[in-house]
Amino acid sequence: MPSQVTAQREPQHTSKSKNAASDRNLTHLTLLTVLLRLLTVLLGFFTSYLPQFDTSPALILPDVQNSLLSRAVSVAVRWDAFHFLEIAKHGYVSEHQYAFMPGVPAILRAGGWLAQSTTTNATSAITRQPSAAHMIVPHFFLATLFSLATTRTLYALTLHYTDSPRIALLTGYLSLLPSSPATLHLSPYAEGWYAWGSYRGMLYCARRQWVSASVAFMFAGVFRANAVLLGGFIAWGMLVQPVVEKRRLSTRTLVFAPFLVLAPSVPFLLHQLHGYVTFCIPSRNRPWCNSRVPFVYPFVQSHYWNVGFLRYWEVAQIPNFIIAAPVLGLVFWGASTTIPTMGRYVLVQAGIIAYTGDKKIMDKNKHTPPLASSLLSIPANSVLPHAIHALILALTLLFSAHTQIILRFASALPFTYWCAARLLLERPSWGRAWVTWSILWGALSVVLWGTFLPPA
């Protein structure tokens, strides 16, 4: 898309100087990631002394008033964390629990066993139910390591596309201001794990390492059902992009691509199979058991969480739409200014439509017009699938789900932070407004989380 401002061309770097710059940048990002996680925990901890809207955490951690550790752990137990802990302790025993993929409960359970085994023998640790504290504390430290890896992966992905350590660093900084810091840094939620699997798979796609990408996306699928969409990146890279670039598709690609594209859906399909065996094999008295596609997940989302087209469009939900508006607005703005321009460029490159501009410019710029400026120049074939993926998720959440969940989903969309970087470069006043909102809302959301107030 045409830039609205002219940015100075970044100085030329040798490979060695770029590597040195990246090493420094990654060190800064690592330190900041740890610092911000600690600040989130401290803010949540002190917020727990405020009046609680719901005192349910005290049922799981009865000594919360007398133990600093229990109080610190209790801050992590909000909203969906109750479901994850219950599944970790007892497995999937209720129908509504199938709204949650098994990744987080499995890590909680394994962490609980490990932590409990340090205070008792291994046999006793396996047979006894681990406490909430035993499960949450190991999860937090392991999630911190993955959070560091996620930031570094986003940096590597951005650097791969832009060849600019400066832009990669800017994107990394922006990712450290998530719109849902409590679910990303504080609580045993799926967002952090899913973000790592998504980013890692996207980076493998950028490097054309398709098998590794499929495995990484499968990892993401263990944590969130919407990972089924991630196979689209593999389909784009293996099937669409070669056609656009007029490269011949090999027989091997045509044979193996469908398997790699569908692999991220395997965790979701196995989850549905587990639900079917649990509820439909003994008796078929649940309505979804007799459906043409007997999947428990869509029924649970509709029946227990009221998910469906325009079901969330109620007067009572207006505050949640307002809360979600900044992220939705950023994604819609980025998609609306990226997809038409980049999509047309791809169609021209594929020879589907004719190019009506300056032929010399077309010959000179073999990749794409800049995404925002000369500092953020991502090839059309690369940025377009990210824009389409983000747009599909945003539209789905706006019209057919709990809209405020976009605050959590945004952390797994590189496109979110690329658009924020573009704002800072192309429209600095709007960019500063986004950063200000991210800081203020991030802090407020942790306070709301600590007092057990929405959004979830």
C-alpha positions in Angstrom: 0.0 0.0 0.0 1.3 3.5 -0.7 2.9 5.2 2.2 1.4 8.4 3.5 4.7 9.6 4.8 8.2 9.3 3.4 10.5 7.5 5.9 14.2 7.8 5.7 15.9 4.7 4.3 17.4 2.6 6.9 21.2 2.5 6.8 22.8 -0.5 5.1 24.0 -3.1 7.5 26.5 -5.8 6.9 25.4 -9.3 7.9 27.7 -9.1 10.9 26.4 -5.8 12.2 22.8 -7.0 11.7 23.6 -10.1 13.8 25.1 -7.9 16.5 22.1 -5.6 16.5 19.8 -8.6 16.7 21.7 -10.0 19.7 21.4 -6.7 21.5 17.7 -6.4 20.6 16.9 -9.9 21.8 18.7 -9.2 25.1 16.6 -6.1 25.6 13.4 -7.9 24.7 14.2 -10.8 27.1 14.9 -8.5 30.0 11.7 -6.5 29.3 9.6 -9.6 29.0 10.7 -10.8 32.4 10.2 -7.4 33.9 6.7 -7.0 32.6 5.7 -10.4 33.8 6.9 -9.5 37.2 5.1 -6.2 37.2 1.9 -8.0 36.1 2.2 -10.4 39.0 3.0 -7.6 41.5 0.0 -5.5 40.3 -2.3 -8.6 40.5 -1.0 -9.5 44.0 -1.6 -6.0 45.5 -5.0 -5.9 43.7 -6.0 -9.1 45.5 -6.2 -7.0 48.7 -9.1 -5.0 47.2 -12.7 -6.2 47.8 -13.4 -9.2 45.5 -16.5 -9.4 43.4 -16.3 -13.2 43.7 -14.6 -15.1 46.6 -14.5 -18.5 44.8 -10.7 -18.6 44.8 -10.9 -19.0 48.6 -12.6 -22.3 48.1 -9.6 -23.7 46.2 -7.0 -22.0 48.4 -8.6 -21.8 51.9 -5.5 -20.3 53.5 -5.4 -17.3 51.1 -5.8 -14.9 54.0 -2.9 -16.3 56.0 -0.3 -17.2 53.4 1.4 -14.8 51.0 2.1 -17.7 48.6 -1.6 -18.7 48.6 -2.6 -15.2 48.0 -0.2 -14.8 45.1 -1.4 -18.1 43.6 -5.0 -17.2 44.1 -4.7 -14.2 41.8 -4.2 -16.6 38.9 -7.5 -18.4 39.7 -10.1 -16.4 37.8 -12.7 -17.2 35.1 -11.6 -20.0 32.8 -8.8 -21.0 35.2 -11.4 -22.7 37.3 -12.3 -25.0 34.4 -8.7 -25.7 33.6 -7.9 -26.7 37.2 -11.0 -28.8 37.5 -10.2 -30.7 34.3 -6.6 -31.1 35.5 -7.8 -32.7 38.7 -10.6 -34.9 37.5 -10.5 -35.0 33.7 -13.4 -34.2 31.4 -16.4 -35.3 33.4 -19.0 -32.6 32.4 -20.2 -31.7 28.9 -19.5 -28.0 29.2 -15.8 -28.7 29.9 -15.3 -29.7 26.2 -15.2 -26.0 25.4 -11.6 -26.2 26.6 -8.8 -28.0 24.8 -6.7 -30.3 26.9 -3.3 -28.5 26.7 -3.4 -26.3 29.8 -5.0 -29.0 32.0 -2.3 -31.5 30.9 0.5 -29.0 31.8 -1.2 -28.2 35.1 -1.5 -31.9 36.0 2.1 -32.7 35.0 3.4 -29.7 36.9 1.3 -30.7 40.0 2.7 -34.2 40.0 6.3 -32.9 39.6 5.9 -30.3 42.4 4.2 -32.8 44.7 6.9 -35.3 44.1 9.4 -33.0 45.7 7.6 -33.2 49.0 6.5 -36.8 48.9 7.5 -40.1 47.1 6.8 -40.5 43.4 4.1 -43.2 43.9 2.2 -41.1 46.4 2.5 -38.0 44.1 0.9 -39.8 41.2 -2.0 -41.3 43.2 -2.8 -38.1 45.2 -4.6 -35.1 43.7 -2.2 -32.2 43.4 -3.3 -29.0 45.0 -4.0 -25.9 43.0 -0.8 -24.2 44.2 1.3 -27.3 43.2 -0.2 -27.0 39.7 -0.2 -23.3 39.2 3.4 -22.4 40.4 5.2 -24.8 38.0 2.9 -23.7 35.2 3.9 -20.1 35.8 7.6 -20.7 35.5 7.3 -22.9 32.4 4.9 -20.4 30.8 7.5 -17.7 31.5 10.1 -19.6 29.5 7.7 -20.0 26.6 6.8 -16.3 26.8 10.5 -15.5 26.3 10.6 -17.8 23.3 7.4 -16.3 21.9 8.9 -12.8 22.0 12.1 -14.0 20.3 10.1 -15.9 17.7 8.0 -12.8 16.8 11.3 -10.9 16.5 12.7 -13.5 14.2 9.5 -13.6 12.0 9.5 -9.9 11.6 13.2 -9.8 10.9 12.8 -12.5 8.3 10.2 -10.5 6.4 11.6 -6.9 6.8 15.3 -7.6 7.1 15.3 -4.7 9.6 16.5 -5.2 13.2 14.9 -1.9 14.0 11.4 -2.9 12.8 11.7 -6.3 14.5 12.6 -4.6 17.7 9.7 -2.1 17.4 7.3 -5.0 16.8 8.8 -6.9 19.8 8.3 -3.9 22.0 4.7 -3.5 21.0 4.0 -7.2 21.7 5.1 -6.6 25.3 2.0 -4.4 25.7 -0.7 -7.0 25.2 -4.4 -6.2 25.5 -4.9 -9.0 28.0 -1.8 -9.2 30.1 -3.5 -11.2 32.9 -4.3 -14.2 30.7 -1.0 -14.0 29.0 1.4 -13.5 31.9 -0.5 -14.3 35.1 -3.1 -17.0 34.9 -3.0 -20.6 33.6 -4.7 -19.8 30.3 -4.1 -21.1 26.8 -3.1 -17.8 25.2 0.6 -17.9 25.8 1.0 -21.5 24.7 -1.1 -21.0 21.6 0.8 -17.8 20.7 4.2 -19.7 20.8 2.9 -22.5 18.6 1.3 -20.0 16.1 4.4 -17.8 15.9 6.7 -20.8 15.6 4.6 -22.3 12.8 4.4 -19.0 11.0 8.2 -18.7 11.2 8.7 -22.2 9.8 6.3 -21.3 7.0 8.3 -18.2 6.2 11.4 -20.5 6.0 9.5 -23.1 3.9 10.0 -25.7 6.6 6.5 -27.2 6.1 6.7 -30.3 8.3 8.0 -28.3 11.2 5.3 -25.7 10.7 2.6 -28.4 10.7 4.0 -29.8 14.0 4.1 -26.3 15.6 0.5 -25.6 14.5 -0.5 -29.0 15.9 1.0 -27.9 19.2 -1.1 -24.7 19.1 -4.1 -26.9 18.4 -3.7 -28.7 21.7 -4.5 -25.4 23.4 -7.1 -23.6 21.2 -9.7 -24.9 18.7 -9.2 -22.0 16.3 -5.8 -23.5 15.4 -7.7 -25.3 12.6 -7.3 -22.1 10.7 -3.5 -22.2 10.9 -3.3 -24.8 8.3 -4.2 -22.1 5.9 -0.6 -20.7 6.1 0.7 -24.0 5.0 -1.8 -24.2 2.2 -0.9 -20.7 1.1 2.9 -21.3 1.1 2.8 -24.8 -0.5 -0.1 -24.4 -3.0 -1.1 -20.8 -3.5 2.2 -19.0 -3.5 3.8 -21.2 -6.1 0.9 -20.6 -8.4 1.1 -16.9 -7.9 4.8 -16.9 -8.6 4.2 -19.2 -11.6 6.3 -22.0 -10.2 5.5 -25.6 -11.1 3.9 -27.7 -8.3 5.7 -31.0 -7.9 3.8 -34.3 -7.5 5.3 -34.7 -4.0 3.9 -31.3 -3.0 0.4 -32.1 -4.2 0.5 -35.4 -2.3 1.8 -34.3 1.0 0.4 -30.7 1.2 -3.1 -31.8 2.2 -1.8 -33.9 5.1 0.3 -31.0 6.4 -2.6 -28.6 6.0 -5.0 -30.8 7.9 -2.6 -31.8 10.6 -3.3 -28.7 12.9 -6.9 -29.9 13.0 -6.0 -33.3 14.5 -6.0 -32.2 18.2 -9.5 -30.7 17.7 -10.8 -33.8 15.9 -9.4 -36.1 18.7 -11.0 -33.8 21.3 -14.4 -34.3 19.5 -13.8 -38.0 19.3 -13.2 -38.1 23.0 -16.4 -36.3 23.7 -18.3 -38.6 21.4 -17.0 -41.7 23.1 -17.7 -40.3 26.5 -21.3 -39.1 25.9 -22.6 -40.9 22.8 -21.3 -44.4 23.0 -23.0 -45.2 26.4 -26.3 -43.6 25.3 -27.3 -41.1 22.6 -29.5 -39.0 24.8 -27.6 -35.7 24.1 -29.0 -33.8 21.1 -25.6 -33.3 19.4 -25.0 -37.1 19.4 -27.5 -37.4 16.6 -26.3 -34.5 14.6 -25.0 -35.1 11.1 -21.6 -34.0 12.4 -21.7 -35.1 16.0 -19.2 -32.6 17.4 -19.5 -31.6 21.1 -17.6 -28.3 20.7 -20.1 -26.3 18.7 -23.0 -27.6 20.8 -21.3 -26.6 24.0 -20.3 -23.2 22.7 -23.9 -22.5 21.7 -25.7 -24.1 24.6 -23.6 -23.1 27.5 -21.8 -20.0 26.3 -24.5 -18.6 24.0 -22.2 -18.4 21.0 -23.9 -17.9 17.7 -24.5 -15.3 15.0 -25.5 -12.0 16.6 -26.4 -13.6 19.9 -23.9 -11.4 21.6 -25.4 -8.2 20.2 -27.3 -7.2 23.3 -27.5 -3.9 25.1 -26.0 -5.5 28.2 -22.9 -6.4 26.1 -22.2 -2.9 24.8 -19.4 -2.3 27.4 -17.6 -5.4 26.0 -17.9 -4.1 22.5 -16.4 -0.8 23.6 -13.5 -2.6 25.4 -12.8 -4.6 22.2 -13.1 -1.6 19.9 -9.4 -0.5 19.8 -8.1 -4.0 18.9 -10.9 -4.6 16.4 -10.4 -1.2 14.9 -6.7 -1.7 14.5 -7.2 -5.1 12.8 -10.0 -3.8 10.5 -7.9 -0.8 9.6 -4.9 -2.9 8.8 -6.8 -5.5 6.8 -8.8 -2.9 4.9 -5.7 -1.1 3.8 -3.7 -4.2 3.2 -5.9 -6.8 1.5 -7.2 -4.8 -1.4 -3.8 -3.4 -2.4 -1.8 -6.6 -1.7 -4.5 -8.8 -3.0 -4.6 -6.9 -6.3 -0.8 -7.1 -6.5 -0.9 -10.9 -6.0 -3.5 -11.2 -8.7 -1.3 -9.1 -11.1 1.7 -11.2 -10.2 -0.3 -14.4 -10.9 -1.4 -13.0 -14.3 -5.1 -13.1 -13.4 -5.6 -9.4 -13.9 -3.6 -6.9 -15.9 -1.3 -4.3 -14.3 -2.3 -0.8 -15.3 0.4 1.2 -13.6 4.0 2.1 -14.5 5.6 -1.0 -16.1 9.1 0.1 -14.9 7.9 0.2 -11.3 6.5 -3.2 -11.6 9.7 -4.6 -13.0 11.8 -2.8 -10.4 9.7 -3.8 -7.4 9.4 -7.5 -7.8 8.0 -8.1 -4.3 5.4 -5.5 -3.4 4.8 -1.9 -2.6 5.7 -1.1 1.0 3.3 -2.2 3.7 3.7 1.1 5.5 7.0 2.7 4.6 10.5 1.6 3.5 11.0 0.5 7.1 8.2 -2.1 7.1 8.3 -3.7 3.7 6.7 -7.1 3.9 6.2 -9.0 0.6 2.6 -9.2 -0.5 2.7 -13.0 -0.8 3.8 -13.0 2.9 1.6 -10.4 4.5 -1.6 -11.3 2.7 -2.3 -14.6 4.5 -1.7 -12.9 7.9 -4.1 -10.1 7.0 -6.8 -12.6 5.9 -6.3 -14.8 9.0 -6.6 -11.8 11.3 -9.7 -10.5 9.4 -11.5 -13.8 9.6 -10.9 -14.1 13.4 -12.0 -10.5 14.0 -15.2 -10.9 12.0 -16.0 -14.1 13.7 -15.5 -12.6 17.1 -17.5 -9.5 16.2 -20.6 -11.3 14.9 -20.6 -14.8 16.3 -18.7 -15.0 19.6 -17.9 -13.1 22.8 -16.4 -10.1 21.1 -14.0 -9.1 24.0 -12.1 -12.3 23.4 -10.2 -10.5 20.6 -8.2 -8.9 23.5 -6.8 -12.4 24.2 -6.6 -13.6 20.6 -4.6 -10.5 19.5 -1.5 -11.8 21.3 -1.2 -14.6 18.8 -1.6 -12.4 15.7 1.6 -10.9 14.4 -0.5 -8.8 12.1 -1.8 -6.9 15.2 1.7 -5.7 16.1 2.7 -5.1 12.5 -0.3 -2.8 12.2 0.6 -1.0 15.4 4.2 -0.6 14.2 2.8 0.8 10.9 0.7 3.3 13.0 3.8 4.6 14.7 5.7 5.0 11.5 2.9 6.3 9.3 0.6 8.0 11.7 2.7 8.8 14.8 -0.1 10.5 16.7 -2.4 7.5 16.3 0.5 5.2 17.1 1.2 7.1 20.3 -2.5 6.8 21.1 -2.3 3.0 20.6 0.7 2.7 22.9 -1.0 4.9 25.6 -4.2 2.9 25.4 -2.2 -0.4 25.6 -0.4 0.7 28.8 -3.5 2.2 30.5 -5.8 -0.6 29.5 -3.3 -3.3 30.3 -2.9 -2.0 33.9 -6.6 -1.5 34.4 -7.4 -5.0 33.0 -5.0 -6.5 35.6 -6.8 -4.6 38.4 -10.2 -5.8 37.0 -8.9 -9.3 36.8 -7.6 -9.2 40.4 -11.0 -8.1 41.8 -12.7 -10.7 39.7 -14.5 -8.3 37.4 -15.0 -8.6 33.6 -13.8 -8.9 31.0 -12.8 -12.6 31.3 
